[in-house]
Amino acid sequence: MELIKIIIAVILPPLGVFLQVGIGKHFWLNIILTILGYLPGIVHAIWVIAKNK
């Protein structure tokens, strides 16, 4: 299941974070990072998924 979340995080980072932690501070931070640059959003999403196993 974690692999699927990581693949989703690469395609659409906020969705990957939402699936892992729901709507909270990490979700909104990831939306901001994704708007500012797609790569920071991906890195943050993968970090959140890996940290919250």
All heavy atoms as atom14 arrays in JSON, in Angstrom:
{
  "sequence": "MELIKIIIAVILPPLGVFLQVGIGKHFWLNIILTILGYLPGIVHAIWVIAKNK",
  "atom14_mask": [
    [1, 1, 1, 1, 1, 1, 1, 1, 0, 0, 0, 0, 0, 0],
    [1, 1, 1, 1, 1, 1, 1, 1, 1, 0, 0, 0, 0, 0],
    [1, 1, 1, 1, 1, 1, 1, 1, 0, 0, 0, 0, 0, 0],
    [1, 1, 1, 1, 1, 1, 1, 1, 0, 0, 0, 0, 0, 0],
    [1, 1, 1, 1, 1, 1, 1, 1, 1, 0, 0, 0, 0, 0],
    [1, 1, 1, 1, 1, 1, 1, 1, 0, 0, 0, 0, 0, 0],
    [1, 1, 1, 1, 1, 1, 1, 1, 0, 0, 0, 0, 0, 0],
    [1, 1, 1, 1, 1, 1, 1, 1, 0, 0, 0, 0, 0, 0],
    [1, 1, 1, 1, 1, 0, 0, 0, 0, 0, 0, 0, 0, 0],
    [1, 1, 1, 1, 1, 1, 1, 0, 0, 0, 0, 0, 0, 0],
    [1, 1, 1, 1, 1, 1, 1, 1, 0, 0, 0, 0, 0, 0],
    [1, 1, 1, 1, 1, 1, 1, 1, 0, 0, 0, 0, 0, 0],
    [1, 1, 1, 1, 1, 1, 1, 0, 0, 0, 0, 0, 0, 0],
    [1, 1, 1, 1, 1, 1, 1, 0, 0, 0, 0, 0, 0, 0],
    [1, 1, 1, 1, 1, 1, 1, 1, 0, 0, 0, 0, 0, 0],
    [1, 1, 1, 1, 0, 0, 0, 0, 0, 0, 0, 0, 0, 0],
    [1, 1, 1, 1, 1, 1, 1, 0, 0, 0, 0, 0, 0, 0],
    [1, 1, 1, 1, 1, 1, 1, 1, 1, 1, 1, 0, 0, 0],
    [1, 1, 1, 1, 1, 1, 1, 1, 0, 0, 0, 0, 0, 0],
    [1, 1, 1, 1, 1, 1, 1, 1, 1, 0, 0, 0, 0, 0],
    [1, 1, 1, 1, 1, 1, 1, 0, 0, 0, 0, 0, 0, 0],
    [1, 1, 1, 1, 0, 0, 0, 0, 0, 0, 0, 0, 0, 0],
    [1, 1, 1, 1, 1, 1, 1, 1, 0, 0, 0, 0, 0, 0],
    [1, 1, 1, 1, 0, 0, 0, 0, 0, 0, 0, 0, 0, 0],
    [1, 1, 1, 1, 1, 1, 1, 1, 1, 0, 0, 0, 0, 0],
    [1, 1, 1, 1, 1, 1, 1, 1, 1, 1, 0, 0, 0, 0],
    [1, 1, 1, 1, 1, 1, 1, 1, 1, 1, 1, 0, 0, 0],
    [1, 1, 1, 1, 1, 1, 1, 1, 1, 1, 1, 1, 1, 1],
    [1, 1, 1, 1, 1, 1, 1, 1, 0, 0, 0, 0, 0, 0],
    [1, 1, 1, 1, 1, 1, 1, 1, 0, 0, 0, 0, 0, 0],
    [1, 1, 1, 1, 1, 1, 1, 1, 0, 0, 0, 0, 0, 0],
    [1, 1, 1, 1, 1, 1, 1, 1, 0, 0, 0, 0, 0, 0],
    [1, 1, 1, 1, 1, 1, 1, 1, 0, 0, 0, 0, 0, 0],
    [1, 1, 1, 1, 1, 1, 1, 0, 0, 0, 0, 0, 0, 0],
    [1, 1, 1, 1, 1, 1, 1, 1, 0, 0, 0, 0, 0, 0],
    [1, 1, 1, 1, 1, 1, 1, 1, 0, 0, 0, 0, 0, 0],
    [1, 1, 1, 1, 0, 0, 0, 0, 0, 0, 0, 0, 0, 0],
    [1, 1, 1, 1, 1, 1, 1, 1, 1, 1, 1, 1, 0, 0],
    [1, 1, 1, 1, 1, 1, 1, 1, 0, 0, 0, 0, 0, 0],
    [1, 1, 1, 1, 1, 1, 1, 0, 0, 0, 0, 0, 0, 0],
    [1, 1, 1, 1, 0, 0, 0, 0, 0, 0, 0, 0, 0, 0],
    [1, 1, 1, 1, 1, 1, 1, 1, 0, 0, 0, 0, 0, 0],
    [1, 1, 1, 1, 1, 1, 1, 0, 0, 0, 0, 0, 0, 0],
    [1, 1, 1, 1, 1, 1, 1, 1, 1, 1, 0, 0, 0, 0],
    [1, 1, 1, 1, 1, 0, 0, 0, 0, 0, 0, 0, 0, 0],
    [1, 1, 1, 1, 1, 1, 1, 1, 0, 0, 0, 0, 0, 0],
    [1, 1, 1, 1, 1, 1, 1, 1, 1, 1, 1, 1, 1, 1],
    [1, 1, 1, 1, 1, 1, 1, 0, 0, 0, 0, 0, 0, 0],
    [1, 1, 1, 1, 1, 1, 1, 1, 0, 0, 0, 0, 0, 0],
    [1, 1, 1, 1, 1, 0, 0, 0, 0, 0, 0, 0, 0, 0],
    [1, 1, 1, 1, 1, 1, 1, 1, 1, 0, 0, 0, 0, 0],
    [1, 1, 1, 1, 1, 1, 1, 1, 0, 0, 0, 0, 0, 0],
    [1, 1, 1, 1, 1, 1, 1, 1, 1, 0, 0, 0, 0, 0]
  ],
  "atom14_positions": [
    [[0.82, -1.2, 0.0], [0.0, 0.0, 0.0], [0.86, 1.26, 0.0], [0.5, 2.26, -0.6], [-0.93, -0.03, 1.21], [-1.97, 1.02, 1.19], [-3.08, 0.78, -0.17], [-4.2, 2.09, 0.06], [0.0, 0.0, 0.0], [0.0, 0.0, 0.0], [0.0, 0.0, 0.0], [0.0, 0.0, 0.0], [0.0, 0.0, 0.0], [0.0, 0.0, 0.0]],
    [[2.0, 1.23, 0.68], [2.89, 2.38, 0.72], [3.43, 2.71, -0.67], [3.55, 3.88, -1.02], [4.06, 2.15, 1.68], [3.65, 1.94, 3.12], [2.95, 3.14, 3.72], [3.35, 4.28, 3.43], [1.97, 2.94, 4.45], [0.0, 0.0, 0.0], [0.0, 0.0, 0.0], [0.0, 0.0, 0.0], [0.0, 0.0, 0.0], [0.0, 0.0, 0.0]],
    [[3.72, 1.7, -1.46], [4.22, 1.93, -2.82], [3.18, 2.66, -3.66], [3.52, 3.58, -4.41], [4.61, 0.61, -3.47], [5.16, 0.71, -4.89], [6.44, 1.53, -4.89], [5.4, -0.66, -5.46], [0.0, 0.0, 0.0], [0.0, 0.0, 0.0], [0.0, 0.0, 0.0], [0.0, 0.0, 0.0], [0.0, 0.0, 0.0], [0.0, 0.0, 0.0]],
    [[1.93, 2.3, -3.51], [0.85, 2.97, -4.25], [0.75, 4.43, -3.82], [0.59, 5.32, -4.66], [-0.49, 2.24, -4.05], [-0.42, 0.86, -4.68], [-1.64, 3.05, -4.63], [-1.59, -0.03, -4.34], [0.0, 0.0, 0.0], [0.0, 0.0, 0.0], [0.0, 0.0, 0.0], [0.0, 0.0, 0.0], [0.0, 0.0, 0.0], [0.0, 0.0, 0.0]],
    [[0.87, 4.7, -2.53], [0.83, 6.08, -2.05], [2.0, 6.9, -2.58], [1.84, 8.08, -2.92], [0.82, 6.12, -0.53], [-0.48, 5.65, 0.08], [-0.41, 5.7, 1.59], [-1.64, 5.11, 2.22], [-1.55, 5.06, 3.67], [0.0, 0.0, 0.0], [0.0, 0.0, 0.0], [0.0, 0.0, 0.0], [0.0, 0.0, 0.0], [0.0, 0.0, 0.0]],
    [[3.17, 6.28, -2.67], [4.33, 7.0, -3.2], [4.15, 7.29, -4.69], [4.47, 8.4, -5.15], [5.63, 6.21, -2.93], [5.93, 6.23, -1.43], [6.8, 6.78, -3.72], [7.09, 5.38, -1.0], [0.0, 0.0, 0.0], [0.0, 0.0, 0.0], [0.0, 0.0, 0.0], [0.0, 0.0, 0.0], [0.0, 0.0, 0.0], [0.0, 0.0, 0.0]],
    [[3.6, 6.35, -5.44], [3.34, 6.59, -6.86], [2.32, 7.72, -7.02], [2.49, 8.61, -7.87], [2.85, 5.3, -7.54], [4.0, 4.29, -7.6], [2.32, 5.58, -8.94], [3.58, 2.9, -8.03], [0.0, 0.0, 0.0], [0.0, 0.0, 0.0], [0.0, 0.0, 0.0], [0.0, 0.0, 0.0], [0.0, 0.0, 0.0], [0.0, 0.0, 0.0]],
    [[1.28, 7.72, -6.2], [0.29, 8.8, -6.25], [0.94, 10.12, -5.87], [0.63, 11.17, -6.45], [-0.91, 8.48, -5.33], [-1.71, 7.31, -5.91], [-1.8, 9.69, -5.13], [-2.78, 6.78, -4.99], [0.0, 0.0, 0.0], [0.0, 0.0, 0.0], [0.0, 0.0, 0.0], [0.0, 0.0, 0.0], [0.0, 0.0, 0.0], [0.0, 0.0, 0.0]],
    [[1.87, 10.1, -4.9], [2.55, 11.32, -4.47], [3.4, 11.91, -5.58], [3.55, 13.12, -5.66], [3.39, 11.04, -3.24], [0.0, 0.0, 0.0], [0.0, 0.0, 0.0], [0.0, 0.0, 0.0], [0.0, 0.0, 0.0], [0.0, 0.0, 0.0], [0.0, 0.0, 0.0], [0.0, 0.0, 0.0], [0.0, 0.0, 0.0], [0.0, 0.0, 0.0]],
    [[3.95, 11.07, -6.43], [4.75, 11.57, -7.55], [3.84, 12.2, -8.6], [4.18, 13.22, -9.19], [5.61, 10.44, -8.15], [6.26, 10.87, -9.45], [6.67, 9.98, -7.15], [0.0, 0.0, 0.0], [0.0, 0.0, 0.0], [0.0, 0.0, 0.0], [0.0, 0.0, 0.0], [0.0, 0.0, 0.0], [0.0, 0.0, 0.0], [0.0, 0.0, 0.0]],
    [[2.69, 11.61, -8.82], [1.76, 12.12, -9.83], [1.04, 13.37, -9.33], [0.95, 14.37, -10.02], [0.75, 11.03, -10.24], [1.49, 9.86, -10.89], [-0.31, 11.59, -11.17], [0.65, 8.63, -11.08], [0.0, 0.0, 0.0], [0.0, 0.0, 0.0], [0.0, 0.0, 0.0], [0.0, 0.0, 0.0], [0.0, 0.0, 0.0], [0.0, 0.0, 0.0]],
    [[0.5, 13.29, -8.11], [-0.26, 14.41, -7.53], [0.06, 14.48, -6.03], [-0.59, 13.83, -5.21], [-1.76, 14.19, -7.76], [-2.68, 15.36, -7.45], [-2.35, 16.55, -8.33], [-4.12, 14.95, -7.67], [0.0, 0.0, 0.0], [0.0, 0.0, 0.0], [0.0, 0.0, 0.0], [0.0, 0.0, 0.0], [0.0, 0.0, 0.0], [0.0, 0.0, 0.0]],
    [[1.1, 15.24, -5.67], [1.59, 15.25, -4.28], [0.54, 15.51, -3.2], [0.53, 14.8, -2.18], [2.66, 16.34, -4.3], [3.11, 16.4, -5.71], [1.91, 16.09, -6.54], [0.0, 0.0, 0.0], [0.0, 0.0, 0.0], [0.0, 0.0, 0.0], [0.0, 0.0, 0.0], [0.0, 0.0, 0.0], [0.0, 0.0, 0.0], [0.0, 0.0, 0.0]],
    [[-0.35, 16.49, -3.34], [-1.32, 16.72, -2.25], [-2.24, 15.52, -2.0], [-2.61, 15.26, -0.86], [-2.13, 17.94, -2.72], [-1.2, 18.67, -3.62], [-0.44, 17.6, -4.32], [0.0, 0.0, 0.0], [0.0, 0.0, 0.0], [0.0, 0.0, 0.0], [0.0, 0.0, 0.0], [0.0, 0.0, 0.0], [0.0, 0.0, 0.0], [0.0, 0.0, 0.0]],
    [[-2.56, 14.77, -3.04], [-3.4, 13.59, -2.87], [-2.67, 12.53, -2.06], [-3.26, 11.88, -1.19], [-3.85, 13.04, -4.21], [-4.75, 11.81, -4.17], [-6.04, 12.1, -3.4], [-5.07, 11.33, -5.58], [0.0, 0.0, 0.0], [0.0, 0.0, 0.0], [0.0, 0.0, 0.0], [0.0, 0.0, 0.0], [0.0, 0.0, 0.0], [0.0, 0.0, 0.0]],
    [[-1.39, 12.34, -2.32], [-0.6, 11.39, -1.55], [-0.55, 11.74, -0.08], [-0.67, 10.88, 0.79], [0.0, 0.0, 0.0], [0.0, 0.0, 0.0], [0.0, 0.0, 0.0], [0.0, 0.0, 0.0], [0.0, 0.0, 0.0], [0.0, 0.0, 0.0], [0.0, 0.0, 0.0], [0.0, 0.0, 0.0], [0.0, 0.0, 0.0], [0.0, 0.0, 0.0]],
    [[-0.38, 13.03, 0.21], [-0.36, 13.48, 1.61], [-1.74, 13.31, 2.24], [-1.87, 12.87, 3.38], [0.12, 14.95, 1.71], [-0.02, 15.48, 3.12], [1.55, 15.06, 1.24], [0.0, 0.0, 0.0], [0.0, 0.0, 0.0], [0.0, 0.0, 0.0], [0.0, 0.0, 0.0], [0.0, 0.0, 0.0], [0.0, 0.0, 0.0], [0.0, 0.0, 0.0]],
    [[-2.78, 13.65, 1.49], [-4.15, 13.5, 2.01], [-4.45, 12.05, 2.36], [-5.04, 11.77, 3.41], [-5.16, 14.01, 0.97], [-6.58, 13.75, 1.36], [-7.19, 14.51, 2.34], [-7.31, 12.73, 0.76], [-8.51, 14.27, 2.71], [-8.62, 12.48, 1.12], [-9.22, 13.26, 2.1], [0.0, 0.0, 0.0], [0.0, 0.0, 0.0], [0.0, 0.0, 0.0]],
    [[-4.03, 11.12, 1.52], [-4.28, 9.7, 1.8], [-3.54, 9.23, 3.03], [-3.98, 8.3, 3.71], [-3.89, 8.85, 0.59], [-4.76, 9.01, -0.65], [-4.17, 8.21, -1.81], [-6.19, 8.59, -0.39], [0.0, 0.0, 0.0], [0.0, 0.0, 0.0], [0.0, 0.0, 0.0], [0.0, 0.0, 0.0], [0.0, 0.0, 0.0], [0.0, 0.0, 0.0]],
    [[-2.4, 9.85, 3.33], [-1.6, 9.42, 4.47], [-2.06, 10.06, 5.78], [-2.21, 9.38, 6.78], [-0.12, 9.74, 4.23], [0.8, 9.22, 5.29], [0.91, 7.71, 5.3], [0.72, 7.06, 4.28], [1.2, 7.15, 6.45], [0.0, 0.0, 0.0], [0.0, 0.0, 0.0], [0.0, 0.0, 0.0], [0.0, 0.0, 0.0], [0.0, 0.0, 0.0]],
    [[-2.28, 11.39, 5.79], [-2.56, 12.08, 7.05], [-3.88, 12.83, 7.08], [-4.25, 13.37, 8.12], [-1.41, 13.06, 7.4], [-0.12, 12.32, 7.64], [-1.23, 14.12, 6.33], [0.0, 0.0, 0.0], [0.0, 0.0, 0.0], [0.0, 0.0, 0.0], [0.0, 0.0, 0.0], [0.0, 0.0, 0.0], [0.0, 0.0, 0.0], [0.0, 0.0, 0.0]],
    [[-4.58, 12.91, 5.96], [-5.84, 13.64, 5.93], [-5.6, 15.13, 5.76], [-4.52, 15.58, 5.43], [0.0, 0.0, 0.0], [0.0, 0.0, 0.0], [0.0, 0.0, 0.0], [0.0, 0.0, 0.0], [0.0, 0.0, 0.0], [0.0, 0.0, 0.0], [0.0, 0.0, 0.0], [0.0, 0.0, 0.0], [0.0, 0.0, 0.0], [0.0, 0.0, 0.0]],
    [[-6.67, 15.9, 6.0], [-6.55, 17.35, 5.86], [-6.02, 17.91, 7.17], [-6.66, 17.82, 8.21], [-7.91, 17.99, 5.5], [-8.34, 17.53, 4.12], [-7.81, 19.52, 5.55], [-9.65, 18.1, 3.67], [0.0, 0.0, 0.0], [0.0, 0.0, 0.0], [0.0, 0.0, 0.0], [0.0, 0.0, 0.0], [0.0, 0.0, 0.0], [0.0, 0.0, 0.0]],
    [[-4.84, 18.46, 7.09], [-4.19, 19.03, 8.26], [-3.07, 19.94, 7.8], [-3.01, 20.35, 6.64], [0.0, 0.0, 0.0], [0.0, 0.0, 0.0], [0.0, 0.0, 0.0], [0.0, 0.0, 0.0], [0.0, 0.0, 0.0], [0.0, 0.0, 0.0], [0.0, 0.0, 0.0], [0.0, 0.0, 0.0], [0.0, 0.0, 0.0], [0.0, 0.0, 0.0]],
    [[-2.14, 20.23, 8.7], [-1.08, 21.17, 8.36], [-0.17, 20.64, 7.26], [0.27, 21.42, 6.41], [-0.27, 21.53, 9.61], [0.48, 20.38, 10.22], [1.24, 20.81, 11.46], [1.95, 19.61, 12.04], [2.7, 19.96, 13.23], [0.0, 0.0, 0.0], [0.0, 0.0, 0.0], [0.0, 0.0, 0.0], [0.0, 0.0, 0.0], [0.0, 0.0, 0.0]],
    [[0.11, 19.34, 7.24], [0.97, 18.79, 6.19], [0.29, 18.87, 4.82], [0.94, 19.12, 3.81], [1.35, 17.35, 6.48], [2.33, 17.22, 7.6], [3.63, 17.66, 7.5], [2.21, 16.72, 8.84], [4.26, 17.43, 8.62], [3.41, 16.86, 9.47], [0.0, 0.0, 0.0], [0.0, 0.0, 0.0], [0.0, 0.0, 0.0], [0.0, 0.0, 0.0]],
    [[-1.02, 18.68, 4.78], [-1.76, 18.77, 3.52], [-1.67, 20.18, 2.95], [-1.35, 20.37, 1.78], [-3.21, 18.35, 3.74], [-4.08, 18.54, 2.52], [-3.98, 17.68, 1.45], [-4.99, 19.58, 2.46], [-4.78, 17.83, 0.33], [-5.79, 19.75, 1.35], [-5.69, 18.88, 0.27], [0.0, 0.0, 0.0], [0.0, 0.0, 0.0], [0.0, 0.0, 0.0]],
    [[-1.95, 21.18, 3.78], [-1.93, 22.56, 3.29], [-0.52, 23.01, 2.94], [-0.32, 23.74, 1.96], [-2.56, 23.49, 4.31], [-4.02, 23.19, 4.48], [-4.62, 22.65, 5.57], [-5.05, 23.37, 3.49], [-5.97, 22.48, 5.32], [-6.26, 22.91, 4.07], [-5.07, 23.86, 2.19], [-7.47, 22.95, 3.38], [-6.28, 23.9, 1.51], [-7.46, 23.44, 2.1]],
    [[0.47, 22.58, 3.71], [1.85, 22.89, 3.39], [2.23, 22.29, 2.05], [2.91, 22.92, 1.23], [2.79, 22.39, 4.49], [4.28, 22.57, 4.24], [4.62, 24.05, 4.1], [5.07, 21.93, 5.35], [0.0, 0.0, 0.0], [0.0, 0.0, 0.0], [0.0, 0.0, 0.0], [0.0, 0.0, 0.0], [0.0, 0.0, 0.0], [0.0, 0.0, 0.0]],
    [[1.77, 21.08, 1.79], [2.09, 20.43, 0.53], [1.43, 21.13, -0.65], [2.04, 21.23, -1.71], [1.68, 18.95, 0.57], [2.25, 18.21, -0.61], [1.61, 18.11, -1.64], [3.47, 17.73, -0.44], [0.0, 0.0, 0.0], [0.0, 0.0, 0.0], [0.0, 0.0, 0.0], [0.0, 0.0, 0.0], [0.0, 0.0, 0.0], [0.0, 0.0, 0.0]],
    [[0.23, 21.62, -0.47], [-0.41, 22.37, -1.55], [0.4, 23.63, -1.87], [0.65, 23.94, -3.04], [-1.87, 22.73, -1.18], [-2.72, 21.47, -1.27], [-2.41, 23.82, -2.1], [-4.17, 21.68, -0.94], [0.0, 0.0, 0.0], [0.0, 0.0, 0.0], [0.0, 0.0, 0.0], [0.0, 0.0, 0.0], [0.0, 0.0, 0.0], [0.0, 0.0, 0.0]],
    [[0.86, 24.33, -0.84], [1.67, 25.53, -1.05], [2.98, 25.18, -1.75], [3.39, 25.85, -2.71], [1.93, 26.25, 0.28], [0.62, 26.82, 0.82], [2.98, 27.34, 0.14], [0.7, 27.33, 2.24], [0.0, 0.0, 0.0], [0.0, 0.0, 0.0], [0.0, 0.0, 0.0], [0.0, 0.0, 0.0], [0.0, 0.0, 0.0], [0.0, 0.0, 0.0]],
    [[3.64, 24.12, -1.3], [4.9, 23.71, -1.93], [4.69, 23.27, -3.38], [5.53, 23.55, -4.24], [5.54, 22.57, -1.13], [6.15, 22.97, 0.21], [6.57, 21.73, 0.98], [7.31, 23.91, 0.03], [0.0, 0.0, 0.0], [0.0, 0.0, 0.0], [0.0, 0.0, 0.0], [0.0, 0.0, 0.0], [0.0, 0.0, 0.0], [0.0, 0.0, 0.0]],
    [[3.58, 22.6, -3.65], [3.31, 22.16, -5.01], [3.03, 23.36, -5.92], [3.43, 23.37, -7.08], [2.13, 21.18, -5.03], [2.44, 20.07, -4.19], [1.87, 20.66, -6.43], [0.0, 0.0, 0.0], [0.0, 0.0, 0.0], [0.0, 0.0, 0.0], [0.0, 0.0, 0.0], [0.0, 0.0, 0.0], [0.0, 0.0, 0.0], [0.0, 0.0, 0.0]],
    [[2.35, 24.37, -5.4], [2.1, 25.58, -6.19], [3.41, 26.32, -6.47], [3.63, 26.81, -7.58], [1.08, 26.49, -5.48], [-0.3, 25.84, -5.51], [1.04, 27.88, -6.12], [-1.34, 26.55, -4.64], [0.0, 0.0, 0.0], [0.0, 0.0, 0.0], [0.0, 0.0, 0.0], [0.0, 0.0, 0.0], [0.0, 0.0, 0.0], [0.0, 0.0, 0.0]],
    [[4.27, 26.4, -5.47], [5.54, 27.11, -5.64], [6.5, 26.36, -6.57], [7.33, 26.97, -7.23], [6.21, 27.34, -4.28], [5.47, 28.31, -3.36], [6.16, 28.36, -2.01], [5.39, 29.69, -3.99], [0.0, 0.0, 0.0], [0.0, 0.0, 0.0], [0.0, 0.0, 0.0], [0.0, 0.0, 0.0], [0.0, 0.0, 0.0], [0.0, 0.0, 0.0]],
    [[6.41, 25.05, -6.57], [7.26, 24.24, -7.43], [6.87, 22.79, -7.28], [6.68, 22.31, -6.18], [0.0, 0.0, 0.0], [0.0, 0.0, 0.0], [0.0, 0.0, 0.0], [0.0, 0.0, 0.0], [0.0, 0.0, 0.0], [0.0, 0.0, 0.0], [0.0, 0.0, 0.0], [0.0, 0.0, 0.0], [0.0, 0.0, 0.0], [0.0, 0.0, 0.0]],
    [[6.74, 22.12, -8.38], [6.24, 20.75, -8.35], [7.19, 19.82, -7.59], [6.76, 18.98, -6.8], [6.06, 20.26, -9.79], [5.33, 18.95, -9.92], [3.99, 18.86, -9.57], [5.98, 17.82, -10.38], [3.31, 17.67, -9.68], [5.3, 16.63, -10.5], [3.97, 16.55, -10.15], [3.31, 15.36, -10.26], [0.0, 0.0, 0.0], [0.0, 0.0, 0.0]],
    [[8.49, 19.99, -7.78], [9.48, 19.12, -7.13], [9.47, 19.23, -5.6], [9.5, 18.2, -4.92], [10.87, 19.4, -7.68], [11.97, 18.45, -7.21], [11.66, 17.02, -7.63], [13.3, 18.89, -7.78], [0.0, 0.0, 0.0], [0.0, 0.0, 0.0], [0.0, 0.0, 0.0], [0.0, 0.0, 0.0], [0.0, 0.0, 0.0], [0.0, 0.0, 0.0]],
    [[9.4, 20.44, -5.0], [9.3, 20.5, -3.54], [8.05, 19.8, -2.99], [8.08, 19.2, -1.92], [9.27, 21.99, -3.23], [9.9, 22.63, -4.4], [9.56, 21.78, -5.57], [0.0, 0.0, 0.0], [0.0, 0.0, 0.0], [0.0, 0.0, 0.0], [0.0, 0.0, 0.0], [0.0, 0.0, 0.0], [0.0, 0.0, 0.0], [0.0, 0.0, 0.0]],
    [[6.96, 19.86, -3.73], [5.73, 19.17, -3.33], [5.93, 17.66, -3.32], [5.45, 16.97, -2.41], [0.0, 0.0, 0.0], [0.0, 0.0, 0.0], [0.0, 0.0, 0.0], [0.0, 0.0, 0.0], [0.0, 0.0, 0.0], [0.0, 0.0, 0.0], [0.0, 0.0, 0.0], [0.0, 0.0, 0.0], [0.0, 0.0, 0.0], [0.0, 0.0, 0.0]],
    [[6.62, 17.14, -4.32], [6.89, 15.7, -4.38], [7.78, 15.27, -3.23], [7.51, 14.27, -2.56], [7.53, 15.33, -5.73], [6.53, 15.51, -6.87], [8.04, 13.89, -5.72], [7.13, 15.34, -8.25], [0.0, 0.0, 0.0], [0.0, 0.0, 0.0], [0.0, 0.0, 0.0], [0.0, 0.0, 0.0], [0.0, 0.0, 0.0], [0.0, 0.0, 0.0]],
    [[8.84, 16.02, -2.99], [9.77, 15.67, -1.91], [9.05, 15.67, -0.56], [9.22, 14.74, 0.25], [10.98, 16.64, -1.9], [11.84, 16.43, -0.67], [11.79, 16.47, -3.17], [0.0, 0.0, 0.0], [0.0, 0.0, 0.0], [0.0, 0.0, 0.0], [0.0, 0.0, 0.0], [0.0, 0.0, 0.0], [0.0, 0.0, 0.0], [0.0, 0.0, 0.0]],
    [[8.25, 16.69, -0.31], [7.52, 16.76, 0.95], [6.52, 15.61, 1.08], [6.39, 15.01, 2.14], [6.81, 18.11, 1.07], [6.0, 18.24, 2.31], [4.64, 18.09, 2.31], [6.36, 18.47, 3.59], [4.19, 18.24, 3.54], [5.22, 18.47, 4.34], [0.0, 0.0, 0.0], [0.0, 0.0, 0.0], [0.0, 0.0, 0.0], [0.0, 0.0, 0.0]],
    [[5.83, 15.29, 0.01], [4.84, 14.21, 0.05], [5.5, 12.87, 0.36], [5.01, 12.1, 1.18], [4.08, 14.14, -1.27], [0.0, 0.0, 0.0], [0.0, 0.0, 0.0], [0.0, 0.0, 0.0], [0.0, 0.0, 0.0], [0.0, 0.0, 0.0], [0.0, 0.0, 0.0], [0.0, 0.0, 0.0], [0.0, 0.0, 0.0], [0.0, 0.0, 0.0]],
    [[6.61, 12.6, -0.3], [7.31, 11.33, -0.04], [7.85, 11.3, 1.38], [7.81, 10.27, 2.06], [8.43, 11.11, -1.08], [7.79, 10.88, -2.45], [9.32, 9.94, -0.71], [8.74, 10.78, -3.6], [0.0, 0.0, 0.0], [0.0, 0.0, 0.0], [0.0, 0.0, 0.0], [0.0, 0.0, 0.0], [0.0, 0.0, 0.0], [0.0, 0.0, 0.0]],
    [[8.33, 12.44, 1.87], [8.82, 12.5, 3.25], [7.7, 12.23, 4.25], [7.89, 11.48, 5.21], [9.44, 13.88, 3.5], [9.92, 14.06, 4.89], [11.05, 13.53, 5.45], [9.27, 14.8, 5.93], [11.13, 13.92, 6.77], [10.06, 14.69, 7.07], [8.1, 15.55, 5.98], [9.71, 15.31, 8.27], [7.77, 16.16, 7.16], [8.57, 16.03, 8.29]],
    [[6.52, 12.81, 4.03], [5.39, 12.6, 4.92], [4.97, 11.13, 4.9], [4.7, 10.53, 5.94], [4.2, 13.52, 4.55], [2.94, 13.1, 5.28], [4.53, 14.96, 4.87], [0.0, 0.0, 0.0], [0.0, 0.0, 0.0], [0.0, 0.0, 0.0], [0.0, 0.0, 0.0], [0.0, 0.0, 0.0], [0.0, 0.0, 0.0], [0.0, 0.0, 0.0]],
    [[4.91, 10.53, 3.73], [4.49, 9.13, 3.62], [5.52, 8.22, 4.3], [5.15, 7.29, 5.03], [4.28, 8.74, 2.15], [3.06, 9.48, 1.59], [4.12, 7.24, 2.0], [2.91, 9.38, 0.09], [0.0, 0.0, 0.0], [0.0, 0.0, 0.0], [0.0, 0.0, 0.0], [0.0, 0.0, 0.0], [0.0, 0.0, 0.0], [0.0, 0.0, 0.0]],
    [[6.8, 8.48, 4.11], [7.84, 7.64, 4.71], [7.88, 7.81, 6.24], [8.14, 6.86, 6.96], [9.19, 7.97, 4.1], [0.0, 0.0, 0.0], [0.0, 0.0, 0.0], [0.0, 0.0, 0.0], [0.0, 0.0, 0.0], [0.0, 0.0, 0.0], [0.0, 0.0, 0.0], [0.0, 0.0, 0.0], [0.0, 0.0, 0.0], [0.0, 0.0, 0.0]],
    [[7.66, 9.03, 6.7], [7.73, 9.31, 8.13], [6.56, 8.71, 8.9], [6.71, 8.25, 10.03], [7.77, 10.82, 8.36], [7.99, 11.22, 9.79], [7.91, 12.7, 9.97], [6.49, 12.98, 10.33], [6.18, 14.31, 10.77], [0.0, 0.0, 0.0], [0.0, 0.0, 0.0], [0.0, 0.0, 0.0], [0.0, 0.0, 0.0], [0.0, 0.0, 0.0]],
    [[5.39, 8.7, 8.3], [4.17, 8.27, 8.99], [3.75, 6.85, 8.63], [2.58, 6.58, 8.43], [3.02, 9.24, 8.67], [3.25, 10.6, 9.24], [3.78, 10.72, 10.31], [2.87, 11.61, 8.51], [0.0, 0.0, 0.0], [0.0, 0.0, 0.0], [0.0, 0.0, 0.0], [0.0, 0.0, 0.0], [0.0, 0.0, 0.0], [0.0, 0.0, 0.0]],
    [[4.68, 5.94, 8.56], [4.35, 4.55, 8.24], [3.49, 3.92, 9.31], [3.69, 4.0, 10.44], [5.59, 3.71, 8.05], [6.17, 3.84, 6.68], [7.24, 2.79, 6.5], [7.77, 2.83, 5.11], [8.76, 1.84, 4.89], [0.0, 0.0, 0.0], [0.0, 0.0, 0.0], [0.0, 0.0, 0.0], [0.0, 0.0, 0.0], [0.0, 0.0, 0.0]]
  ]
}
